Amino acid sequence: MRNAIAIAEAGREGEVRFFGEIDATPANMRRFIDRFAAKYDRLHFCYEAGPTGYGLYRLVRSLGHNCTVVAPSLIPRKPGDRVKTNRRDAVALARLLRAGELTAVWVPDEGHEAMRDLVRARAAAVETLRIHRQQVSAFMLKHGRIYPRKKGWTMRYLCWLQEQQFDHPAHQIALQEMVEAVRIAKERVERLEHVIEEFVPAWSLVAVVRALQALRGVDLIVAVTFATEIGDVSRFENPRQLMGYLGLVPGERSTGETVKRGGITKAGNSRVRSMLVESAWTYRHPPRIGRVKLYRLEKTSPSVREIAWKAQVRLTGRYRKLAARGKRTTVICTAIARELAGFMWAVAREAQIA
């Protein structure tokens, strides 16, 4: 792997030139940085966020220089520019960094990044489990085998699968292999969830995770996912900024006195957004505190409990009002998820202050 490097001299009229490509090893990057540090008084580096992670960011920072990891989706681009090469991208980044037109992403520390990788591994395992289950369902539907009950993937459903008989032995083997794949995927999900539960108490954001679980519809996985993906909520000055970051605010195309708003922007962290929409379904029930939730509330501060109850009363009432107006359930849950994000922001801020 190689890094394409461009340099923008200071000042509006400073030269912007392409330096070249070098091997992206720590030793080579360190030599390159030391070489230019001896030539210039101050250096500021930037690169696009991507699969290479934050190793280069930490290397540059350890050498005492500024570094910005740039959000690729927010890089300004000309509509007519259809040519994309490493050289052109490097020169464009250098010019935009000097102009202050780049948007930085939040960079987690190594411990936080490790927890995020673990949570994302669990999310990937859940997706694999869903695909394997879908394959079994499609196989049974193709052969006209309809499960007589409503709820699937229970122990009764698995027993029903084992009772199915096919004329050709190849069909029997195919079904058994797919069922076995479901079992292995499910065990992987459960194993990762146990590991997450094991590592949370030693994590720096354990107080935030526990506080978030005071909210209805927010269990350990939702709380850990929110904490790992969002990180320090204090970087959002108000809840609306967090809602916009998650892509839960409506898009708008307005001009003059004409105001047109559409669906949500979906511009942001899709992992947290989808989980919040799933959690919003729980607010279709009247406000109440169950036995499990009561046990979790006892571990939180009075201020967090007050926010959690206020959220439950507010969001359940809003769900009823939107349903009475004839809104679709998907639209209702999206609106509830947007407000739930605001309450999660308030709870996380309160937990960090405490």
HUDAZI-V658269 format. One record per residue. N is the residue number from 1. RES is the residue in three letters. SS is DSSP state (H for helix, E for strand, L for the rest). Layout:
n->[N/N]
res->[RES/RES]
ss->[SS/SS]
//
This chain:
n->[1/2/3/4/5/6/7/8/9/10/11/12/13/14/15/16/17/18/19/20/21/22/23/24/25/26/27/28/29/30/31/32/33/34/35/36/37/38/39/40/41/42/43/44/45/46/47/48/49/50/51/52/53/54/55/56/57/58/59/60/61/62/63/64/65/66/67/68/69/70/71/72/73/74/75/76/77/78/79/80/81/82/83/84/85/86/87/88/89/90/91/92/93/94/95/96/97/98/99/100/101/102/103/104/105/106/107/108/109/110/111/112/113/114/115/116/117/118/119/120/121/122/123/124/125/126/127/128/129/130/131/132/133/134/135/136/137/138/139/140/141/142/143/144/145/146/147/148/149/150/151/152/153/154/155/156/157/158/159/160/161/162/163/164/165/166/167/168/169/170/171/172/173/174/175/176/177/178/179/180/181/182/183/184/185/186/187/188/189/190/191/192/193/194/195/196/197/198/199/200/201/202/203/204/205/206/207/208/209/210/211/212/213/214/215/216/217/218/219/220/221/222/223/224/225/226/227/228/229/230/231/232/233/234/235/236/237/238/239/240/241/242/243/244/245/246/247/248/249/250/251/252/253/254/255/256/257/258/259/260/261/262/263/264/265/266/267/268/269/270/271/272/273/274/275/276/277/278/279/280/281/282/283/284/285/286/287/288/289/290/291/292/293/294/295/296/297/298/299/300/301/302/303/304/305/306/307/308/309/310/311/312/313/314/315/316/317/318/319/320/321/322/323/324/325/326/327/328/329/330/331/332/333/334/335/336/337/338/339/340/341/342/343/344/345/346/347/348/349/350/351/352/353/354]
res->[MET/ARG/ASN/ALA/ILE/ALA/ILE/ALA/GLU/ALA/GLY/ARG/GLU/GLY/GLU/VAL/ARG/PHE/PHE/GLY/GLU/ILE/ASP/ALA/THR/PRO/ALA/ASN/MET/ARG/ARG/PHE/ILE/ASP/ARG/PHE/ALA/ALA/LYS/TYR/ASP/ARG/LEU/HIS/PHE/CYS/TYR/GLU/ALA/GLY/PRO/THR/GLY/TYR/GLY/LEU/TYR/ARG/LEU/VAL/ARG/SER/LEU/GLY/HIS/ASN/CYS/THR/VAL/VAL/ALA/PRO/SER/LEU/ILE/PRO/ARG/LYS/PRO/GLY/ASP/ARG/VAL/LYS/THR/ASN/ARG/ARG/ASP/ALA/VAL/ALA/LEU/ALA/ARG/LEU/LEU/ARG/ALA/GLY/GLU/LEU/THR/ALA/VAL/TRP/VAL/PRO/ASP/GLU/GLY/HIS/GLU/ALA/MET/ARG/ASP/LEU/VAL/ARG/ALA/ARG/ALA/ALA/ALA/VAL/GLU/THR/LEU/ARG/ILE/HIS/ARG/GLN/GLN/VAL/SER/ALA/PHE/MET/LEU/LYS/HIS/GLY/ARG/ILE/TYR/PRO/ARG/LYS/LYS/GLY/TRP/THR/MET/ARG/TYR/LEU/CYS/TRP/LEU/GLN/GLU/GLN/GLN/PHE/ASP/HIS/PRO/ALA/HIS/GLN/ILE/ALA/LEU/GLN/GLU/MET/VAL/GLU/ALA/VAL/ARG/ILE/ALA/LYS/GLU/ARG/VAL/GLU/ARG/LEU/GLU/HIS/VAL/ILE/GLU/GLU/PHE/VAL/PRO/ALA/TRP/SER/LEU/VAL/ALA/VAL/VAL/ARG/ALA/LEU/GLN/ALA/LEU/ARG/GLY/VAL/ASP/LEU/ILE/VAL/ALA/VAL/THR/PHE/ALA/THR/GLU/ILE/GLY/ASP/VAL/SER/ARG/PHE/GLU/ASN/PRO/ARG/GLN/LEU/MET/GLY/TYR/LEU/GLY/LEU/VAL/PRO/GLY/GLU/ARG/SER/THR/GLY/GLU/THR/VAL/LYS/ARG/GLY/GLY/ILE/THR/LYS/ALA/GLY/ASN/SER/ARG/VAL/ARG/SER/MET/LEU/VAL/GLU/SER/ALA/TRP/THR/TYR/ARG/HIS/PRO/PRO/ARG/ILE/GLY/ARG/VAL/LYS/LEU/TYR/ARG/LEU/GLU/LYS/THR/SER/PRO/SER/VAL/ARG/GLU/ILE/ALA/TRP/LYS/ALA/GLN/VAL/ARG/LEU/THR/GLY/ARG/TYR/ARG/LYS/LEU/ALA/ALA/ARG/GLY/LYS/ARG/THR/THR/VAL/ILE/CYS/THR/ALA/ILE/ALA/ARG/GLU/LEU/ALA/GLY/PHE/MET/TRP/ALA/VAL/ALA/ARG/GLU/ALA/GLN/ILE/ALA]
ss->[L/E/E/E/E/E/E/E/L/L/L/L/L/L/L/E/E/E/E/E/E/E/E/L/L/H/H/H/H/H/H/H/H/H/H/H/H/L/L/L/L/L/L/E/E/E/E/E/L/L/L/L/L/L/H/H/H/H/H/H/H/H/L/L/L/E/E/E/E/E/L/H/H/H/L/L/L/L/L/L/L/L/L/L/L/H/H/H/H/H/H/H/H/H/H/H/H/H/H/L/L/L/L/E/L/L/L/L/L/H/H/H/H/H/H/H/H/H/H/H/H/H/H/H/H/H/H/H/H/H/H/H/H/H/H/H/H/H/H/H/H/H/L/L/L/L/L/L/L/L/L/L/L/L/H/H/H/H/H/H/H/H/L/L/L/L/L/L/H/H/H/H/H/H/H/H/H/H/H/H/H/H/H/H/H/H/H/H/H/H/H/H/H/H/H/H/H/H/H/H/L/L/L/L/L/H/H/H/H/H/H/H/L/L/L/L/L/L/L/H/H/H/H/H/H/H/H/H/H/H/L/L/H/H/H/L/L/L/H/H/H/H/H/H/H/L/L/L/L/E/E/E/L/L/E/L/L/E/L/L/E/E/E/E/L/L/L/L/L/H/H/H/H/H/H/H/H/H/H/H/H/H/H/H/L/L/L/L/L/L/H/H/H/H/H/H/H/L/L/L/L/H/H/H/H/H/H/H/H/H/H/H/H/H/H/H/H/H/H/H/H/H/H/H/L/L/L/L/H/H/H/H/H/H/H/H/H/H/H/H/H/H/H/H/H/H/H/H/H/H/H/H/H/L]
//
